[in-house]
Amino acid sequence: MPMRRVIKVGTSLLRGREGRSTEQVIDDLAASLCGLWQRGEPVVLVTSGAVGLGCHALGRSDRPSELEALQAAAAVGQGRLMTLYDQAFARRGRCVAQVLLTRGDLASRRRYQNACRTLEQLLAWGVTPVINENDTLATDELRFGDNDTLSALVAEAVSADELVLLTDIDSLYSGDPRSDANARPIAVVEGPAQLEALSGAARGGGRWGTGGMTTKLAAARIATASGIQMRLADGREPAVLEALLAGESCGTLFRASSQPLSSRKGWLAHALLPKGSIRVDAGAEQALLGRGASLLAAGVRSVEGAFERREPVRVLSLDGRELARGLAALSSAEVHQRIGQRGLVVHRDHLVLTARPAEAS
């Protein structure tokens, strides 16, 4: 079976640099991706850059901070961005398709499935989907927040074998190499325990944690949990991507889980936007993590937030650790009324565990 990839390129690369313009960056990228198609390997591209190109067209040297200004800049820049991709692929006899998504598109099961079918049809036609967040329309609550997360969710949606994040560093490091002399490159991240430790270090603060590495590790958690290996590589030089696509060891490899989530479970765990939380006692926690049981009202201790039936919720331990996510069988008001009593709160078929096995107690 040919390998199916999702490749994400960020704003830092698309800005270009001295001697290599945005147009040249996109042209080099198109050359590599068209080479994949020639080898029979389908590819999806997730791209940033609309706001930056919009600001450039408007003569702005700064990135707007207000939501409305960001949306307007994206509206100006998105057409320019797609024109560059369209021209670069057309020179090589390939077609591209613009796909703009918000978080709400993937949080709705119906819209998620529609997006999956559309992407599958484009790939079947040999068309490269060029995906970006719909910055012009997305409000704060419907934003992915970063295209790293979007690319991981897209990789899930198209059942990719590999997600490649192209960035402006050569690999993942044990710390911020710009400020930590002891930081060392990490060639392979073996599993969720190592990934969680690295994520904890990134969240701990410092320039490494406040930059883009936190979102890349979050993308790795989503992708690897769904059985998709992820590579983090330097996208500043076309030769690096060419070497990676040829099978050479470049950057950092995040190994896929040996027990991946199903498509639906992956959607439950990663694409949904929880409307509230349900805190459970130790007995319910053990039943969920140890036996894969449904969540019953007898084990519920409190309800946080407001949600209706069939809306997504988080299931928390008494000390606030997230144990699972799922679709509520009852509204928040109904759950509150039945705390400690009989009744189904979240059925096991609509529940996915998000705590690691080691966290079960």
Wavefront OBJ file of the C-alpha trace (Angstrom):
o trace
v 0.000 0.000 0.000
v 1.346 3.489 -0.853
v 2.056 5.744 2.099
v -0.452 8.537 2.663
v 0.921 11.710 4.238
v -0.265 15.001 5.651
v 2.390 17.708 5.464
v 2.080 20.950 7.416
v 4.064 24.091 6.664
v 3.996 27.067 9.006
v 4.099 30.823 8.679
v 7.746 31.020 9.739
v 8.732 29.077 6.620
v 6.348 30.789 4.231
v 7.703 34.201 5.133
v 10.819 33.199 3.246
v 14.158 34.781 3.988
v 16.978 36.553 2.232
v 17.596 34.835 -1.087
v 14.440 32.706 -0.886
v 11.051 34.366 -1.306
v 7.625 33.058 -0.328
v 7.029 32.181 -3.972
v 10.228 30.112 -4.072
v 9.363 28.325 -0.817
v 5.970 27.325 -2.225
v 7.453 26.322 -5.579
v 10.034 24.059 -3.918
v 7.334 22.539 -1.722
v 5.115 21.895 -4.744
v 7.998 20.146 -6.500
v 8.436 17.739 -3.576
v 4.727 17.006 -3.206
v 4.242 16.464 -6.927
v 7.088 13.967 -6.725
v 5.085 12.031 -4.152
v 2.070 11.902 -6.449
v 4.276 10.620 -9.270
v 5.308 7.750 -6.996
v 1.650 6.987 -6.289
v 1.753 8.399 -2.755
v -1.198 10.721 -2.022
v -0.564 13.821 0.077
v -2.581 16.493 1.875
v -1.066 19.892 2.604
v -1.959 21.972 5.670
v -0.691 25.524 5.297
v -0.523 28.742 7.245
v 0.284 32.099 5.709
v -2.989 33.827 4.822
v -2.748 36.501 7.520
v 0.905 37.220 6.708
v 0.253 37.605 2.987
v -2.761 39.763 3.730
v -0.731 42.056 5.974
v 1.944 42.326 3.279
v -0.650 43.243 0.635
v -2.087 45.880 2.971
v 1.340 47.350 3.676
v 1.231 46.368 7.349
v 4.471 45.435 9.064
v 2.758 44.196 12.228
v 0.341 41.313 12.824
v -3.046 42.605 14.059
v -4.079 41.660 17.576
v -7.836 42.228 17.241
v -9.917 39.286 15.983
v -11.740 41.373 13.364
v -8.470 42.695 11.935
v -6.972 39.188 11.809
v -10.045 37.910 9.993
v -9.920 40.774 7.505
v -6.204 40.256 6.847
v -6.849 36.539 6.293
v -9.610 37.398 3.815
v -7.144 39.518 1.825
v -4.326 36.977 2.003
v -6.109 33.647 1.473
v -6.713 34.223 -2.248
v -3.109 35.257 -2.740
v -1.888 32.193 -0.887
v -3.998 29.842 -2.989
v -2.906 31.566 -6.199
v 0.724 30.817 -5.361
v -0.071 27.153 -4.648
v -2.267 26.829 -7.734
v 0.412 28.239 -10.012
v 3.220 26.169 -8.483
v 1.307 22.884 -8.823
v -0.088 23.762 -12.270
v 3.441 24.203 -13.607
v 3.875 20.513 -12.841
v 0.541 19.399 -14.242
v -1.166 18.951 -10.862
v -4.380 20.385 -9.459
v -5.000 21.723 -5.955
v -8.216 22.327 -3.997
v -8.785 24.906 -1.282
v -10.352 23.518 1.912
v -11.055 25.926 4.783
v -12.046 24.450 8.144
v -13.096 25.653 11.585
v -13.047 23.598 14.760
v -16.825 23.409 14.546
v -16.561 21.594 11.203
v -14.717 18.727 12.882
v -16.580 18.848 16.206
v -19.867 18.025 14.449
v -19.964 14.313 13.576
v -22.033 14.955 10.439
v -19.776 17.744 9.192
v -16.682 15.730 10.122
v -17.900 12.818 8.005
v -18.736 15.190 5.145
v -15.213 16.622 5.309
v -13.745 13.111 5.299
v -15.735 12.143 2.194
v -14.748 15.327 0.359
v -11.049 14.840 1.131
v -11.213 11.196 0.054
v -12.790 12.180 -3.253
v -10.113 14.796 -3.920
v -7.362 12.265 -3.221
v -9.072 9.715 -5.455
v -8.979 12.312 -8.253
v -5.273 12.924 -7.674
v -5.938 16.449 -6.369
v -3.885 17.884 -3.491
v -6.154 19.358 -0.783
v -4.602 22.589 0.527
v -6.108 23.071 3.971
v -6.076 26.120 6.199
v -8.094 27.287 9.154
v -11.003 29.458 8.089
v -9.585 32.527 9.840
v -12.077 34.827 8.141
v -15.056 33.206 9.877
v -13.720 31.367 12.935
v -14.531 32.940 16.288
v -12.378 32.334 19.355
v -14.414 29.369 20.537
v -14.306 27.711 17.107
v -10.603 28.206 16.393
v -8.051 25.419 16.391
v -5.590 27.976 17.726
v -2.765 26.604 15.601
v -2.324 24.632 12.403
v -0.307 21.941 14.193
v -3.506 20.759 15.885
v -5.446 21.157 12.645
v -2.906 19.033 10.761
v -3.133 16.230 13.337
v -6.933 16.196 13.134
v -6.754 16.199 9.328
v -4.318 13.264 9.489
v -6.901 11.403 11.573
v -9.682 12.319 9.149
v -7.872 10.948 6.084
v -6.372 7.920 7.900
v -2.846 9.083 7.079
v 0.185 6.905 7.702
v 2.428 9.840 8.507
v 2.165 13.465 9.588
v 5.123 15.721 8.754
v 5.482 19.069 10.521
v 7.932 21.317 8.707
v 9.358 23.991 10.977
v 12.346 26.286 11.397
v 14.367 24.012 13.687
v 16.117 20.776 12.768
v 14.529 18.523 15.424
v 12.928 18.327 18.844
v 15.363 19.147 21.642
v 15.435 18.235 25.313
v 15.228 21.983 26.059
v 15.308 25.290 24.238
v 18.610 25.167 22.303
v 18.616 28.963 22.048
v 18.989 29.366 25.810
v 19.991 25.940 27.167
v 23.569 24.886 26.407
v 22.768 21.347 27.563
v 19.818 20.891 25.187
v 20.260 17.847 22.976
v 18.403 16.751 19.830
v 15.984 13.852 20.244
v 15.946 11.465 17.297
v 13.018 9.261 18.348
v 10.136 9.636 20.809
v 9.105 6.092 21.619
v 5.749 6.308 23.311
v 3.176 8.225 25.365
v 5.205 8.260 28.594
v 8.183 9.965 26.935
v 5.871 12.275 25.014
v 4.066 13.285 28.200
v 7.364 13.997 29.956
v 8.492 16.230 27.099
v 5.129 17.984 27.060
v 5.406 18.643 30.786
v 8.817 20.219 30.263
v 7.444 22.443 27.490
v 4.530 23.537 29.656
v 6.953 24.352 32.458
v 7.764 27.720 30.935
v 10.751 29.315 29.312
v 11.146 30.242 25.659
v 10.879 26.627 24.555
v 7.482 26.249 26.207
v 6.048 29.567 25.104
v 7.038 29.080 21.466
v 5.649 26.611 18.981
v 6.966 23.385 20.509
v 4.033 22.934 22.881
v 1.554 22.794 19.998
v 3.774 20.389 18.056
v 3.867 18.000 21.002
v 0.083 18.285 21.292
v -0.177 17.365 17.605
v 2.091 14.385 18.239
v -0.211 13.142 21.017
v -3.223 13.288 18.697
v -1.491 11.668 15.725
v 0.360 8.882 17.511
v -2.684 7.906 19.577
v -4.491 7.313 16.279
v -1.725 5.094 14.874
v -0.092 7.809 12.774
v 3.648 8.330 13.022
v 4.794 11.941 13.078
v 8.003 13.567 11.925
v 9.265 16.990 12.919
v 11.796 18.304 10.405
v 13.572 21.425 9.198
v 11.629 22.869 6.280
v 13.993 25.722 5.478
v 15.949 23.698 2.942
v 14.185 21.653 0.221
v 16.872 18.957 0.458
v 15.731 18.056 3.995
v 12.168 17.323 2.905
v 13.405 15.398 -0.128
v 15.639 13.264 2.106
v 12.815 12.630 4.570
v 10.403 11.600 1.814
v 13.080 9.279 0.429
v 13.131 7.429 3.752
v 16.208 8.975 5.312
v 16.326 9.717 9.029
v 15.775 13.442 9.506
v 14.603 15.474 12.473
v 12.558 13.718 15.149
v 10.358 10.662 14.682
v 7.353 10.166 16.986
v 6.386 6.510 16.831
v 2.728 5.596 16.382
v 0.854 3.771 19.139
v 0.750 0.004 18.801
v -2.878 0.135 20.016
v -4.401 3.020 18.054
v -7.833 4.463 18.642
v -10.551 3.696 16.136
v -11.694 6.517 13.876
v -14.747 7.245 16.017
v -12.821 7.042 19.292
v -10.184 9.371 17.864
v -12.915 11.840 16.941
v -14.370 11.625 20.451
v -10.981 12.162 22.064
v -9.565 14.906 19.885
v -12.079 16.707 17.671
v -14.873 17.450 20.120
v -15.191 20.685 22.087
v -16.387 19.702 25.604
v -19.289 21.752 26.926
v -18.807 20.742 30.549
v -17.203 18.333 33.005
v -18.388 15.528 35.263
v -16.310 14.737 38.363
v -16.452 11.122 39.584
v -15.432 9.205 42.699
v -12.640 6.634 43.004
v -14.981 3.715 42.384
v -16.234 5.150 39.091
v -12.653 6.003 38.076
v -11.601 2.395 38.659
v -14.595 1.085 36.700
v -13.841 3.380 33.764
v -10.089 2.822 33.581
v -9.941 -0.759 34.764
v -13.019 -2.338 33.232
v -14.018 -0.009 30.387
v -17.418 0.490 31.997
v -20.062 3.084 31.207
v -20.330 6.069 33.518
v -23.284 5.790 35.884
v -24.864 8.491 38.024
v -23.995 6.537 41.171
v -20.336 7.436 40.727
v -20.816 11.131 39.917
v -19.834 13.686 42.560
v -20.300 17.025 40.772
v -21.173 18.643 37.454
v -19.423 21.668 35.968
v -20.723 23.721 33.044
v -23.985 23.443 31.119
v -24.617 20.823 28.443
v -27.539 19.077 26.790
v -28.048 15.423 25.916
v -25.608 14.122 23.240
v -23.202 17.025 23.826
v -19.512 16.359 24.597
v -18.216 16.328 28.163
v -14.990 15.635 30.032
v -14.892 13.052 32.815
v -12.591 14.074 35.670
v -11.236 12.340 38.750
v -11.856 13.844 42.180
v -8.491 15.622 42.002
v -9.226 17.074 38.562
v -7.311 14.711 36.244
v -9.012 14.099 32.913
v -9.984 10.437 32.622
v -12.166 10.351 29.527
v -14.299 12.257 27.045
v -17.647 11.336 25.638
v -21.187 12.242 24.682
v -23.551 12.736 27.607
v -26.722 10.650 27.771
v -28.269 13.260 30.082
v -28.205 17.046 30.307
v -26.143 18.740 33.006
v -29.333 19.521 34.937
v -30.454 15.876 34.747
v -27.049 14.604 35.854
v -27.057 17.025 38.789
v -30.477 15.762 39.885
v -29.323 12.121 39.796
v -25.920 12.419 41.503
v -25.330 9.280 43.567
v -28.467 7.599 42.222
v -29.365 5.299 39.325
v -29.030 6.247 35.683
v -26.693 6.134 32.702
v -24.601 9.296 32.239
v -22.208 8.330 29.418
v -22.467 4.989 27.593
v -19.195 3.148 26.998
v -19.830 3.192 23.227
v -19.751 6.995 23.343
v -16.782 7.235 25.723
v -13.031 7.233 25.102
v -10.363 7.067 27.784
v -7.816 9.879 27.654
v -5.837 8.965 30.783
v -2.792 6.791 30.200
v -2.940 3.254 31.660
v -0.259 4.175 34.197
v -2.614 6.804 35.592
v -5.254 4.236 36.500
v -5.458 3.770 40.226
l 1 2 3 4 5 6 7 8 9 10 11 12 13 14 15 16 17 18 19 20 21 22 23 24 25 26 27 28 29 30 31 32 33 34 35 36 37 38 39 40 41 42 43 44 45 46 47 48 49 50 51 52 53 54 55 56 57 58 59 60 61 62 63 64 65 66 67 68 69 70 71 72 73 74 75 76 77 78 79 80 81 82 83 84 85 86 87 88 89 90 91 92 93 94 95 96 97 98 99 100 101 102 103 104 105 106 107 108 109 110 111 112 113 114 115 116 117 118 119 120 121 122 123 124 125 126 127 128 129 130 131 132 133 134 135 136 137 138 139 140 141 142 143 144 145 146 147 148 149 150 151 152 153 154 155 156 157 158 159 160 161 162 163 164 165 166 167 168 169 170 171 172 173 174 175 176 177 178 179 180 181 182 183 184 185 186 187 188 189 190 191 192 193 194 195 196 197 198 199 200 201 202 203 204 205 206 207 208 209 210 211 212 213 214 215 216 217 218 219 220 221 222 223 224 225 226 227 228 229 230 231 232 233 234 235 236 237 238 239 240 241 242 243 244 245 246 247 248 249 250 251 252 253 254 255 256 257 258 259 260 261 262 263 264 265 266 267 268 269 270 271 272 273 274 275 276 277 278 279 280 281 282 283 284 285 286 287 288 289 290 291 292 293 294 295 296 297 298 299 300 301 302 303 304 305 306 307 308 309 310 311 312 313 314 315 316 317 318 319 320 321 322 323 324 325 326 327 328 329 330 331 332 333 334 335 336 337 338 339 340 341 342 343 344 345 346 347 348 349 350 351 352 353 354 355 356 357 358 359 360 361
